Amino acid sequence: MADIEICLAQERRQWSALLEIGDGTPDFFEVLVRKTAPVVPDDRPFWPRWNADSAFTPSMTIGEKYYGLTPELTDGWQEYKARWQRLLELNPRMKIADMLGDVSETHDSSSFPSGWEDVVRDWIRHGMPEPRPFDDRNRMDTPEWRAEFMSAAKAAGPGWVFHADGPEVVFEWRWDDE
């Protein structure tokens, strides 16, 4: 359980600067993680993320089979996945970070575009012209996805989401912001 507490603290640190409107979802996540941890077999890595689409989170995988979850816990993770989507809609800065993760996953299978966030920012601010500045191996770049990303960027206000020096993701204005 000590590892789980480290995991929970890391997730709070990573996202806290982007969370503007809380709805109880982070607390729901923490309770669910603490209920799930004791039933996960020792040979299964369990390091869940706030991001419900993370491969490390039971809401993304078939939790019942991979993690040996009870139907109640499986339902809880599916509820968490829905809550996560609502939380992103309430918090456009978090949505930007989530979508930057999508960009990075489709480009080179990494979790966040550390060091090239400004490239994606500039692309969005210039209307998302072709060619896009990343490979789209997962074919997620659709008109709907672009509209969502643009909407989140406008709703977030001036500034952009960047990876900080530690594990945190921050929203900040930088000298090169237009």
OpenMM code with the backbone's topology and positions (N, CA, C; nanometers):
from openmm import Vec3, app, unit

residues = "MET ALA ASP ILE GLU ILE CYS LEU ALA GLN GLU ARG ARG GLN TRP SER ALA LEU LEU GLU ILE GLY ASP GLY THR PRO ASP PHE PHE GLU VAL LEU VAL ARG LYS THR ALA PRO VAL VAL PRO ASP ASP ARG PRO PHE TRP PRO ARG TRP ASN ALA ASP SER ALA PHE THR PRO SER MET THR ILE GLY GLU LYS TYR TYR GLY LEU THR PRO GLU LEU THR ASP GLY TRP GLN GLU TYR LYS ALA ARG TRP GLN ARG LEU LEU GLU LEU ASN PRO ARG MET LYS ILE ALA ASP MET LEU GLY ASP VAL SER GLU THR HIS ASP SER SER SER PHE PRO SER GLY TRP GLU ASP VAL VAL ARG ASP TRP ILE ARG HIS GLY MET PRO GLU PRO ARG PRO PHE ASP ASP ARG ASN ARG MET ASP THR PRO GLU TRP ARG ALA GLU PHE MET SER ALA ALA LYS ALA ALA GLY PRO GLY TRP VAL PHE HIS ALA ASP GLY PRO GLU VAL VAL PHE GLU TRP ARG TRP ASP ASP GLU".split()
positions = [
    Vec3(0.0822, -0.1204, 0.0000),
    Vec3(0.0000, 0.0000, 0.0000),
    Vec3(0.0860, 0.1260, 0.0000),
    Vec3(0.2093, 0.1166, 0.0479),
    Vec3(0.2955, 0.2351, 0.0482),
    Vec3(0.3188, 0.2838, -0.0946),
    Vec3(0.3374, 0.1900, -0.1886),
    Vec3(0.3561, 0.2282, -0.3284),
    Vec3(0.2316, 0.2978, -0.3832),
    Vec3(0.1145, 0.2498, -0.3413),
    Vec3(-0.0109, 0.3108, -0.3879),
    Vec3(-0.0204, 0.4548, -0.3388),
    Vec3(0.0182, 0.4800, -0.2161),
    Vec3(0.0132, 0.6173, -0.1634),
    Vec3(0.1099, 0.7081, -0.2390),
    Vec3(0.2241, 0.6541, -0.2772),
    Vec3(0.3192, 0.7311, -0.3592),
    Vec3(0.2563, 0.7632, -0.4942),
    Vec3(0.1930, 0.6635, -0.5531),
    Vec3(0.1244, 0.6804, -0.6818),
    Vec3(0.0187, 0.7898, -0.6719),
    Vec3(-0.0636, 0.7838, -0.5683),
    Vec3(-0.1712, 0.8828, -0.5521),
    Vec3(-0.1149, 1.0240, -0.5349),
    Vec3(-0.0110, 1.0362, -0.4553),
    Vec3(0.0502, 1.1679, -0.4342),
    Vec3(0.1100, 1.2214, -0.5637),
    Vec3(0.1725, 1.1332, -0.6416),
    Vec3(0.2318, 1.1753, -0.7687),
    Vec3(0.1246, 1.2249, -0.8649),
    Vec3(0.0129, 1.1552, -0.8727),
    Vec3(-0.0942, 1.1975, -0.9630),
    Vec3(-0.1507, 1.3328, -0.9206),
    Vec3(-0.1691, 1.3541, -0.7920),
    Vec3(-0.2181, 1.4854, -0.7443),
    Vec3(-0.1190, 1.5949, -0.7815),
    Vec3(0.0104, 1.5692, -0.7587),
    Vec3(0.1129, 1.6693, -0.7933),
    Vec3(0.1114, 1.6975, -0.9428),
    Vec3(0.0986, 1.5931, -1.0231),
    Vec3(0.1054, 1.6112, -1.1677),
    Vec3(-0.0081, 1.6998, -1.2186),
    Vec3(-0.1291, 1.6797, -1.1689),
    Vec3(-0.2458, 1.7465, -1.2250),
    Vec3(-0.2929, 1.8697, -1.1480),
    Vec3(-0.2481, 1.8904, -1.0256),
    Vec3(-0.3076, 1.9918, -0.9390),
    Vec3(-0.3014, 2.1326, -0.9969),
    Vec3(-0.1979, 2.1653, -1.0695),
    Vec3(-0.1872, 2.3007, -1.1254),
    Vec3(-0.2891, 2.3245, -1.2373),
    Vec3(-0.3453, 2.2190, -1.2919),
    Vec3(-0.4405, 2.2327, -1.4029),
    Vec3(-0.5856, 2.2213, -1.3575),
    Vec3(-0.6067, 2.1718, -1.2375),
    Vec3(-0.7416, 2.1502, -1.1862),
    Vec3(-0.7975, 2.2821, -1.1322),
    Vec3(-0.8932, 2.3365, -1.2041),
    Vec3(-0.9544, 2.4630, -1.1619),
    Vec3(-1.0920, 2.4417, -1.0995),
    Vec3(-1.1666, 2.3469, -1.1512),
    Vec3(-1.3018, 2.3199, -1.1016),
    Vec3(-1.3067, 2.1744, -1.0584),
    Vec3(-1.3172, 2.1529, -0.9286),
    Vec3(-1.3239, 2.0178, -0.8761),
    Vec3(-1.4679, 1.9686, -0.8708),
    Vec3(-1.4830, 1.8385, -0.8902),
    Vec3(-1.6165, 1.7780, -0.8808),
    Vec3(-1.6125, 1.6499, -0.7988),
    Vec3(-1.5048, 1.6288, -0.7260),
    Vec3(-1.4901, 1.5084, -0.6445),
    Vec3(-1.4262, 1.3915, -0.7165),
    Vec3(-1.3976, 1.4044, -0.8444),
    Vec3(-1.3404, 1.2933, -0.9208),
    Vec3(-1.2041, 1.2493, -0.8676),
    Vec3(-1.1117, 1.3396, -0.8341),
    Vec3(-0.9840, 1.2927, -0.7783),
    Vec3(-1.0017, 1.2124, -0.6486),
    Vec3(-1.0935, 1.2551, -0.5636),
    Vec3(-1.1190, 1.1798, -0.4399),
    Vec3(-1.1803, 1.0433, -0.4721),
    Vec3(-1.2730, 1.0396, -0.5673),
    Vec3(-1.3332, 0.9133, -0.6117),
    Vec3(-1.2237, 0.8187, -0.6603),
    Vec3(-1.1301, 0.8712, -0.7389),
    Vec3(-1.0180, 0.7938, -0.7904),
    Vec3(-0.9376, 0.7334, -0.6755),
    Vec3(-0.9033, 0.8162, -0.5767),
    Vec3(-0.8197, 0.7685, -0.4669),
    Vec3(-0.8886, 0.6577, -0.3875),
    Vec3(-1.0166, 0.6732, -0.3600),
    Vec3(-1.0911, 0.5692, -0.2882),
    Vec3(-1.0925, 0.4408, -0.3708),
    Vec3(-1.1174, 0.4539, -0.4997),
    Vec3(-1.1231, 0.3373, -0.5878),
    Vec3(-0.9875, 0.2665, -0.5963),
    Vec3(-0.8802, 0.3418, -0.6037),
    Vec3(-0.7462, 0.2825, -0.6074),
    Vec3(-0.7205, 0.2046, -0.4789),
    Vec3(-0.7546, 0.2641, -0.3649),
    Vec3(-0.7316, 0.1967, -0.2363),
    Vec3(-0.8173, 0.0706, -0.2221),
    Vec3(-0.9363, 0.0699, -0.2803),
    Vec3(-1.0203, -0.0508, -0.2772),
    Vec3(-0.9662, -0.1575, -0.3736),
    Vec3(-0.9066, -0.1143, -0.4825),
    Vec3(-0.8601, -0.2064, -0.5859),
    Vec3(-0.7263, -0.2704, -0.5513),
    Vec3(-0.6363, -0.1946, -0.4939),
    Vec3(-0.4997, -0.2418, -0.4694),
    Vec3(-0.4925, -0.3779, -0.3995),
    Vec3(-0.5720, -0.4036, -0.2961),
    Vec3(-0.5593, -0.5325, -0.2273),
    Vec3(-0.5992, -0.6550, -0.3110),
    Vec3(-0.6772, -0.6374, -0.4154),
    Vec3(-0.7204, -0.7527, -0.4945),
    Vec3(-0.6335, -0.7778, -0.6177),
    Vec3(-0.5455, -0.6846, -0.6509),
    Vec3(-0.4596, -0.7011, -0.7685),
    Vec3(-0.3515, -0.8051, -0.7381),
    Vec3(-0.3383, -0.9055, -0.8234),
    Vec3(-0.2336, -1.0076, -0.8012),
    Vec3(-0.0950, -0.9434, -0.7975),
    Vec3(-0.0071, -0.9998, -0.7162),
    Vec3(0.1276, -0.9451, -0.6991),
    Vec3(0.2079, -0.9391, -0.8277),
    Vec3(0.1767, -1.0244, -0.9249),
    Vec3(0.2535, -1.0263, -1.0495),
    Vec3(0.2027, -0.9262, -1.1524),
    Vec3(0.1048, -0.8424, -1.1159),
    Vec3(0.0491, -0.7423, -1.2071),
    Vec3(0.0913, -0.6024, -1.1620),
    Vec3(0.1533, -0.5252, -1.2503),
    Vec3(0.1867, -0.3877, -1.2123),
    Vec3(0.0586, -0.3065, -1.1942),
    Vec3(0.0511, -0.2337, -1.0859),
    Vec3(-0.0664, -0.1510, -1.0584),
    Vec3(-0.0198, -0.0133, -1.0159),
    Vec3(-0.0171, 0.0774, -1.1124),
    Vec3(0.0259, 0.2149, -1.0907),
    Vec3(-0.0733, 0.3037, -1.1664),
    Vec3(-0.1988, 0.3098, -1.1195),
    Vec3(-0.3036, 0.3786, -1.1948),
    Vec3(-0.2808, 0.5290, -1.2071),
    Vec3(-0.3335, 0.5842, -1.3129),
    Vec3(-0.3223, 0.7273, -1.3436),
    Vec3(-0.4600, 0.7925, -1.3375),
    Vec3(-0.4612, 0.9243, -1.3122),
    Vec3(-0.5868, 0.9987, -1.3217),
    Vec3(-0.6458, 0.9826, -1.4607),
    Vec3(-0.5592, 0.9836, -1.5613),
    Vec3(-0.6053, 0.9708, -1.6988),
    Vec3(-0.6694, 0.8331, -1.7165),
    Vec3(-0.7994, 0.8313, -1.7326),
    Vec3(-0.8726, 0.7050, -1.7420),
    Vec3(-0.8361, 0.6250, -1.8661),
    Vec3(-0.7699, 0.6867, -1.9634),
    Vec3(-0.7302, 0.6162, -2.0852),
    Vec3(-0.5874, 0.5637, -2.0785),
    Vec3(-0.5226, 0.5805, -1.9647),
    Vec3(-0.3867, 0.5297, -1.9494),
    Vec3(-0.3873, 0.3779, -1.9462),
    Vec3(-0.2880, 0.3187, -2.0093),
    Vec3(-0.2750, 0.1730, -2.0081),
    Vec3(-0.2505, 0.1199, -1.8670),
    Vec3(-0.2128, 0.2068, -1.7744),
    Vec3(-0.1852, 0.1663, -1.6365),
    Vec3(-0.3092, 0.1719, -1.5475),
    Vec3(-0.4223, 0.2085, -1.6039),
    Vec3(-0.5436, 0.2308, -1.5258),
    Vec3(-0.6489, 0.1265, -1.5626),
    Vec3(-0.7115, 0.0626, -1.4620),
    Vec3(-0.8092, -0.0436, -1.4918),
    Vec3(-0.9261, -0.0011, -1.5792),
    Vec3(-0.9577, 0.1278, -1.5859),
    Vec3(-1.0672, 0.1715, -1.6734),
    Vec3(-1.0310, 0.1542, -1.8200),
    Vec3(-0.9037, 0.1474, -1.8515),
    Vec3(-0.8596, 0.1318, -1.9897),
    Vec3(-0.8494, -0.0155, -2.0290),
    Vec3(-0.8037, -0.0962, -1.9368),
    Vec3(-0.7851, -0.2382, -1.9675),
    Vec3(-0.9104, -0.3165, -1.9299),
    Vec3(-0.9087, -0.4405, -1.9609),
    Vec3(-1.0167, -0.5281, -1.9168),
    Vec3(-0.9829, -0.5656, -1.7725),
    Vec3(-1.0178, -0.4773, -1.6819),
    Vec3(-0.9796, -0.4915, -1.5418),
    Vec3(-1.0223, -0.6206, -1.4777),
    Vec3(-1.1400, -0.6669, -1.5120),
    Vec3(-1.1920, -0.7890, -1.4522),
    Vec3(-1.0957, -0.9055, -1.4756),
    Vec3(-1.0414, -0.9125, -1.5965),
    Vec3(-0.9533, -1.0243, -1.6310),
    Vec3(-0.8085, -0.9958, -1.5920),
    Vec3(-0.7549, -0.8843, -1.6344),
    Vec3(-0.6129, -0.8561, -1.6110),
    Vec3(-0.5822, -0.8355, -1.4634),
    Vec3(-0.6641, -0.7558, -1.3965),
    Vec3(-0.6392, -0.7250, -1.2563),
    Vec3(-0.7161, -0.8152, -1.1606),
    Vec3(-0.7985, -0.9041, -1.2114),
    Vec3(-0.8755, -0.9915, -1.1248),
    Vec3(-0.9778, -0.9164, -1.0412),
    Vec3(-1.0397, -0.8149, -1.1003),
    Vec3(-1.1329, -0.7308, -1.0256),
    Vec3(-1.2697, -0.7958, -1.0101),
    Vec3(-1.3335, -0.7594, -0.9033),
    Vec3(-1.4720, -0.8011, -0.8820),
    Vec3(-1.5600, -0.7203, -0.9771),
    Vec3(-1.6809, -0.7676, -1.0033),
    Vec3(-1.7720, -0.6880, -1.0870),
    Vec3(-1.7966, -0.5481, -1.0282),
    Vec3(-1.8012, -0.5373, -0.8967),
    Vec3(-1.8217, -0.4065, -0.8326),
    Vec3(-1.7059, -0.3112, -0.8634),
    Vec3(-1.5835, -0.3615, -0.8544),
    Vec3(-1.4678, -0.2769, -0.8858),
    Vec3(-1.4627, -0.2433, -1.0352),
    Vec3(-1.4951, -0.3394, -1.1196),
    Vec3(-1.4993, -0.3121, -1.2635),
    Vec3(-1.5993, -0.2009, -1.2930),
    Vec3(-1.7167, -0.2080, -1.2310),
    Vec3(-1.8173, -0.1019, -1.2477),
    Vec3(-1.7634, 0.0321, -1.1973),
    Vec3(-1.6920, 0.0285, -1.0857),
    Vec3(-1.6337, 0.1507, -1.0313),
    Vec3(-1.5355, 0.2152, -1.1266),
    Vec3(-1.4533, 0.1329, -1.1935),
    Vec3(-1.3569, 0.1873, -1.2895),
    Vec3(-1.4254, 0.2413, -1.4149),
    Vec3(-1.5340, 0.1790, -1.4546),
    Vec3(-1.6091, 0.2333, -1.5681),
    Vec3(-1.6760, 0.3656, -1.5300),
    Vec3(-1.7251, 0.3736, -1.4071),
    Vec3(-1.7806, 0.5012, -1.3587),
    Vec3(-1.6717, 0.6076, -1.3538),
    Vec3(-1.5526, 0.5675, -1.3096),
    Vec3(-1.4415, 0.6626, -1.3056),
    Vec3(-1.4105, 0.7151, -1.4463),
    Vec3(-1.4125, 0.6266, -1.5442),
    Vec3(-1.3833, 0.6685, -1.6822),
    Vec3(-1.4816, 0.7772, -1.7276),
    Vec3(-1.6087, 0.7608, -1.6962),
    Vec3(-1.7091, 0.8617, -1.7319),
    Vec3(-1.6867, 0.9907, -1.6530),
    Vec3(-1.6537, 0.9768, -1.5255),
    Vec3(-1.6278, 1.0954, -1.4429),
    Vec3(-1.5060, 1.1716, -1.4956),
    Vec3(-1.4023, 1.0996, -1.5387),
    Vec3(-1.2813, 1.1621, -1.5926),
    Vec3(-1.3160, 1.2496, -1.7132),
    Vec3(-1.3981, 1.1982, -1.8026),
    Vec3(-1.4372, 1.2762, -1.9204),
    Vec3(-1.5112, 1.4040, -1.8796),
    Vec3(-1.5993, 1.3932, -1.7811),
    Vec3(-1.6715, 1.5124, -1.7334),
    Vec3(-1.5755, 1.6116, -1.6683),
    Vec3(-1.4779, 1.5606, -1.5935),
    Vec3(-1.3797, 1.6486, -1.5293),
    Vec3(-1.2992, 1.7247, -1.6348),
    Vec3(-1.2631, 1.6571, -1.7435),
    Vec3(-1.1903, 1.7254, -1.8512),
    Vec3(-1.2746, 1.8364, -1.9132),
    Vec3(-1.4032, 1.8124, -1.9274),
    Vec3(-1.4912, 1.9153, -1.9845),
    Vec3(-1.5001, 2.0370, -1.8931),
    Vec3(-1.4925, 2.0158, -1.7634),
    Vec3(-1.4963, 2.1256, -1.6667),
    Vec3(-1.3645, 2.2017, -1.6599),
    Vec3(-1.2558, 2.1367, -1.6997),
    Vec3(-1.1210, 2.1910, -1.6824),
    Vec3(-1.0447, 2.1877, -1.8146),
    Vec3(-1.0588, 2.2936, -1.8960),
    Vec3(-0.9950, 2.2913, -2.0282),
    Vec3(-0.8434, 2.2788, -2.0234),
    Vec3(-0.7802, 2.3253, -1.9184),
    Vec3(-0.6343, 2.3098, -1.9096),
    Vec3(-0.5977, 2.1624, -1.8942),
    Vec3(-0.6768, 2.0904, -1.8173),
    Vec3(-0.6558, 1.9462, -1.8050),
    Vec3(-0.6841, 1.8767, -1.9380),
    Vec3(-0.7848, 1.9240, -2.0073),
    Vec3(-0.8191, 1.8650, -2.1369),
    Vec3(-0.7043, 1.8846, -2.2366),
    Vec3(-0.6435, 2.0025, -2.2337),
    Vec3(-0.5271, 2.0261, -2.3203),
    Vec3(-0.4169, 1.9264, -2.2869),
    Vec3(-0.3873, 1.9091, -2.1586),
    Vec3(-0.2822, 1.8144, -2.1191),
    Vec3(-0.3169, 1.6734, -2.1651),
    Vec3(-0.4424, 1.6352, -2.1500),
    Vec3(-0.4871, 1.5035, -2.1937),
    Vec3(-0.4701, 1.4882, -2.3447),
    Vec3(-0.5062, 1.5912, -2.4185),
    Vec3(-0.4962, 1.5840, -2.5642),
    Vec3(-0.3510, 1.5910, -2.6109),
    Vec3(-0.2664, 1.6626, -2.5369),
    Vec3(-0.1238, 1.6605, -2.5682),
    Vec3(-0.0693, 1.5187, -2.5496),
    Vec3(-0.1209, 1.4484, -2.4490),
    Vec3(-0.0831, 1.3082, -2.4316),
    Vec3(-0.1249, 1.2244, -2.5508),
    Vec3(-0.2448, 1.2524, -2.6050),
    Vec3(-0.2898, 1.1817, -2.7256),
    Vec3(-0.1949, 1.2078, -2.8421),
    Vec3(-0.1547, 1.3333, -2.8582),
    Vec3(-0.0623, 1.3699, -2.9660),
    Vec3(0.0671, 1.2915, -2.9515),
    Vec3(0.1186, 1.2882, -2.8306),
    Vec3(0.2453, 1.2209, -2.8077),
    Vec3(0.2343, 1.0696, -2.8271),
    Vec3(0.1233, 1.0116, -2.7820),
    Vec3(0.1030, 0.8672, -2.8011),
    Vec3(0.0945, 0.8320, -2.9496),
    Vec3(0.0194, 0.9099, -3.0260),
    Vec3(0.0037, 0.8777, -3.1681),
    Vec3(0.1322, 0.9062, -3.2466),
    Vec3(0.2141, 1.0006, -3.1968),
    Vec3(0.3375, 1.0372, -3.2657),
    Vec3(0.4492, 0.9348, -3.2412),
    Vec3(0.4792, 0.9089, -3.1126),
    Vec3(0.5924, 0.8204, -3.0833),
    Vec3(0.5710, 0.7324, -2.9602),
    Vec3(0.4453, 0.7126, -2.9256),
    Vec3(0.4077, 0.6231, -2.8141),
    Vec3(0.4636, 0.6666, -2.6789),
    Vec3(0.4840, 0.7964, -2.6611),
    Vec3(0.5216, 0.8461, -2.5288),
    Vec3(0.4001, 0.9144, -2.4679),
    Vec3(0.4065, 0.9434, -2.3403),
    Vec3(0.2884, 0.9920, -2.2697),
    Vec3(0.2661, 1.1423, -2.2774),
    Vec3(0.3697, 1.2182, -2.3036),
    Vec3(0.3550, 1.3637, -2.3083),
    Vec3(0.4657, 1.4205, -2.3953),
    Vec3(0.4350, 1.5205, -2.4765),
    Vec3(0.5351, 1.5749, -2.5698),
    Vec3(0.6340, 1.6705, -2.5032),
    Vec3(0.7011, 1.6262, -2.3993),
    Vec3(0.7948, 1.7120, -2.3254),
    Vec3(0.8979, 1.7721, -2.4193),
    Vec3(0.9040, 1.9033, -2.4165),
    Vec3(1.0003, 1.9746, -2.4992),
    Vec3(0.9449, 2.0231, -2.6313),
    Vec3(0.8324, 1.9737, -2.6739),
    Vec3(0.7745, 2.0235, -2.7991),
    Vec3(0.6281, 2.0619, -2.7842),
    Vec3(0.5877, 2.0942, -2.6616),
    Vec3(0.4519, 2.1421, -2.6376),
    Vec3(0.4235, 2.2696, -2.7166),
    Vec3(0.5264, 2.3538, -2.7262),
    Vec3(0.5089, 2.4803, -2.7979),
    Vec3(0.4856, 2.4592, -2.9483),
    Vec3(0.5365, 2.3511, -3.0041),
    Vec3(0.5135, 2.3206, -3.1460),
    Vec3(0.3649, 2.2922, -3.1684),
    Vec3(0.3053, 2.2135, -3.0793),
    Vec3(0.1631, 2.1818, -3.0899),
    Vec3(0.0809, 2.3083, -3.0640),
    Vec3(0.1206, 2.3862, -2.9635),
    Vec3(0.0523, 2.5126, -2.9335),
    Vec3(0.0495, 2.6028, -3.0566),
    Vec3(0.1638, 2.6206, -3.1199),
    Vec3(0.1712, 2.7081, -3.2361),
    Vec3(0.0858, 2.6554, -3.3511),
    Vec3(0.0847, 2.5253, -3.3693),
    Vec3(0.0024, 2.4635, -3.4733),
    Vec3(-0.1449, 2.4946, -3.4492),
    Vec3(-0.1891, 2.4800, -3.3255),
    Vec3(-0.3286, 2.5094, -3.2921),
    Vec3(-0.3582, 2.6572, -3.3113),
    Vec3(-0.2696, 2.7425, -3.2650),
    Vec3(-0.2920, 2.8875, -3.2766),
    Vec3(-0.2923, 2.9351, -3.4214),
    Vec3(-0.2338, 2.8590, -3.5091),
    Vec3(-0.2347, 2.8949, -3.6510),
    Vec3(-0.3457, 2.8228, -3.7277),
    Vec3(-0.4422, 2.7665, -3.6551),
    Vec3(-0.5580, 2.7062, -3.7197),
    Vec3(-0.5420, 2.5611, -3.7608),
    Vec3(-0.4400, 2.4942, -3.7091),
    Vec3(-0.4157, 2.3525, -3.7373),
    Vec3(-0.3948, 2.3245, -3.8866),
    Vec3(-0.3026, 2.3961, -3.9494),
    Vec3(-0.2806, 2.3743, -4.0928),
    Vec3(-0.2096, 2.2416, -4.1198),
    Vec3(-0.2196, 2.1990, -4.2435),
    Vec3(-0.1436, 2.0818, -4.2882),
    Vec3(-0.0061, 2.1302, -4.3311),
    Vec3(0.0958, 2.0526, -4.3149),
    Vec3(0.0931, 1.9233, -4.2487),
    Vec3(0.0949, 1.9409, -4.0967),
    Vec3(0.0342, 1.8492, -4.0265),
    Vec3(0.0361, 1.8558, -3.8802),
    Vec3(0.1798, 1.8266, -3.8344),
    Vec3(0.2195, 1.8774, -3.7188),
    Vec3(0.3591, 1.8634, -3.6747),
    Vec3(0.3880, 1.7326, -3.6001),
    Vec3(0.3092, 1.6300, -3.6254),
    Vec3(0.3308, 1.5013, -3.5585),
    Vec3(0.2760, 1.3903, -3.6469),
    Vec3(0.3310, 1.2711, -3.6293),
    Vec3(0.2777, 1.1535, -3.6979),
    Vec3(0.1477, 1.1133, -3.6304),
    Vec3(0.0542, 1.0623, -3.7065),
    Vec3(-0.0742, 1.0195, -3.6512),
    Vec3(-0.0906, 0.8695, -3.6734),
    Vec3(-0.0080, 0.7921, -3.6054),
    Vec3(-0.0088, 0.6465, -3.6214),
    Vec3(-0.1387, 0.5830, -3.5738),
    Vec3(-0.2068, 0.6475, -3.4776),
    Vec3(-0.3321, 0.5936, -3.4235),
    Vec3(-0.4556, 0.6477, -3.4954),
    Vec3(-0.4342, 0.7324, -3.5938),
    Vec3(-0.5425, 0.7916, -3.6732),
    Vec3(-0.6497, 0.8584, -3.5866),
    Vec3(-0.6032, 0.9396, -3.4926),
    Vec3(-0.6972, 1.0089, -3.4045),
    Vec3(-0.7260, 1.1510, -3.4526),
    Vec3(-0.6491, 1.1997, -3.5478),
    Vec3(-0.6667, 1.3365, -3.5975),
    Vec3(-0.7875, 1.3415, -3.6919),
    Vec3(-0.9011, 1.3751, -3.6343),
    Vec3(-1.0262, 1.3880, -3.7097),
    Vec3(-1.0765, 1.5310, -3.6961),
    Vec3(-1.1702, 1.5721, -3.7782),
    Vec3(-1.2273, 1.7057, -3.7603),
    Vec3(-1.2862, 1.7254, -3.6198),
    Vec3(-1.3483, 1.6220, -3.5654),
    Vec3(-1.4062, 1.6326, -3.4306),
    Vec3(-1.2970, 1.6502, -3.3254),
    Vec3(-1.1879, 1.5743, -3.3371),
    Vec3(-1.0774, 1.5855, -3.2430),
    Vec3(-1.0154, 1.7259, -3.2501),
    Vec3(-0.9977, 1.7752, -3.3713),
    Vec3(-0.9411, 1.9095, -3.3875),
    Vec3(-1.0331, 2.0145, -3.3250),
    Vec3(-1.1630, 2.0014, -3.3465),
    Vec3(-1.2583, 2.0977, -3.2893),
    Vec3(-1.2529, 2.0946, -3.1367),
    Vec3(-1.2420, 1.9754, -3.0786),
    Vec3(-1.2314, 1.9626, -2.9324),
    Vec3(-1.1050, 2.0294, -2.8810),
    Vec3(-0.9945, 2.0070, -2.9492),
    Vec3(-0.8662, 2.0635, -2.9070),
    Vec3(-0.8715, 2.2165, -2.9165),
    Vec3(-0.9244, 2.2664, -3.0264),
    Vec3(-0.9352, 2.4112, -3.0453),
    Vec3(-1.0259, 2.4724, -2.9383),
    Vec3(-1.1357, 2.4070, -2.9092),
    Vec3(-1.2297, 2.4550, -2.8086),
    Vec3(-1.1636, 2.4603, -2.6707),
    Vec3(-1.0905, 2.3580, -2.6352),
    Vec3(-1.0217, 2.3560, -2.5063),
    Vec3(-0.9175, 2.4666, -2.4989),
    Vec3(-0.8423, 2.4866, -2.6082),
    Vec3(-0.7398, 2.5913, -2.6100),
    Vec3(-0.8019, 2.7298, -2.5908),
    Vec3(-0.9139, 2.7546, -2.6555),
    Vec3(-0.9815, 2.8842, -2.6405),
    Vec3(-1.0375, 2.9004, -2.5002),
    Vec3(-1.0977, 2.7957, -2.4454),
    Vec3(-1.1585, 2.8027, -2.3122),
    Vec3(-1.0540, 2.8187, -2.2018),
    Vec3(-0.9340, 2.7693, -2.2251),
    Vec3(-0.8286, 2.7752, -2.1231),
    Vec3(-0.7742, 2.9155, -2.1042),
    Vec3(-0.7887, 3.0007, -2.2040),
    Vec3(-0.7357, 3.1365, -2.1939),
    Vec3(-0.5902, 3.1437, -2.2352),
    Vec3(-0.5292, 3.2617, -2.2159),
    Vec3(-0.3894, 3.2798, -2.2575),
    Vec3(-0.2955, 3.1870, -2.1802),
    Vec3(-0.1948, 3.1410, -2.2468),
    Vec3(-0.0998, 3.0494, -2.1867),
    Vec3(-0.1103, 2.9135, -2.2530),
    Vec3(-0.0350, 2.8179, -2.1994),
    Vec3(-0.0364, 2.6835, -2.2564),
    Vec3(0.0092, 2.5849, -2.1495),
    Vec3(-0.0108, 2.4586, -2.1781),
    Vec3(0.0253, 2.3515, -2.0868),
    Vec3(0.1663, 2.3037, -2.1205),
    Vec3(0.2504, 2.2972, -2.0180),
    Vec3(0.3877, 2.2517, -2.0343),
    Vec3(0.4214, 2.1521, -1.9253),
    Vec3(0.5150, 2.0637, -1.9551),
    Vec3(0.5688, 1.9747, -1.8529),
    Vec3(0.6677, 2.0560, -1.7712),
    Vec3(0.6545, 2.0519, -1.6398),
    Vec3(0.7444, 2.1260, -1.5516),
    Vec3(0.8734, 2.0462, -1.5308),
    Vec3(0.9605, 2.0986, -1.4445),
    Vec3(1.0870, 2.0303, -1.4174),
    Vec3(1.0686, 1.8986, -1.3442),
    Vec3(0.9653, 1.8893, -1.2606),
    Vec3(0.9366, 1.7647, -1.1886),
    Vec3(0.8300, 1.6873, -1.2619),
    Vec3(0.7485, 1.6134, -1.1869),
    Vec3(0.6439, 1.5343, -1.2527),
    Vec3(0.5202, 1.6165, -1.2891),
    Vec3(0.5184, 1.7430, -1.2529),
    Vec3(0.3995, 1.8241, -1.2717),
    Vec3(0.3819, 1.8709, -1.4153),
    Vec3(0.2573, 1.8938, -1.4482),
    Vec3(0.2215, 1.9588, -1.5730),
    Vec3(0.1609, 2.0920, -1.5314),
    Vec3(0.2035, 2.2002, -1.5960),
    Vec3(0.1607, 2.3334, -1.5538),
    Vec3(0.1001, 2.4094, -1.6707),
    Vec3(0.0203, 2.5085, -1.6366),
    Vec3(-0.0350, 2.6002, -1.7359),
    Vec3(0.0314, 2.7331, -1.7091),
    Vec3(0.1015, 2.7848, -1.8087),
    Vec3(0.1709, 2.9104, -1.7860),
    Vec3(0.1834, 2.9911, -1.9140),
    Vec3(0.2011, 3.1175, -1.8930),
    Vec3(0.2315, 3.2080, -2.0015),
    Vec3(0.3819, 3.2088, -2.0157),
    Vec3(0.4311, 3.2034, -2.1376),
    Vec3(0.5748, 3.2100, -2.1627),
    Vec3(0.6014, 3.3245, -2.2577),
    Vec3(0.7226, 3.3718, -2.2561),
    Vec3(0.7578, 3.4889, -2.3360),
    Vec3(0.7259, 3.4705, -2.4835),
    Vec3(0.7278, 3.3464, -2.5318),
    Vec3(0.6997, 3.3246, -2.6730),
    Vec3(0.5509, 3.3023, -2.7012),
    Vec3(0.4642, 3.3138, -2.5974),
    Vec3(0.3199, 3.3064, -2.6218),
    Vec3(0.2781, 3.4269, -2.7043),
    Vec3(0.1899, 3.4014, -2.7982),
    Vec3(0.1441, 3.5124, -2.8831),
    Vec3(0.0392, 3.5930, -2.8122),
] * unit.nanometer
topology = app.Topology()
chain = topology.addChain("A")
for resn in residues:
    res = topology.addResidue(resn, chain)
    for name in ("N", "CA", "C"):
        topology.addAtom(name, app.Element.getBySymbol(name[0]), res)
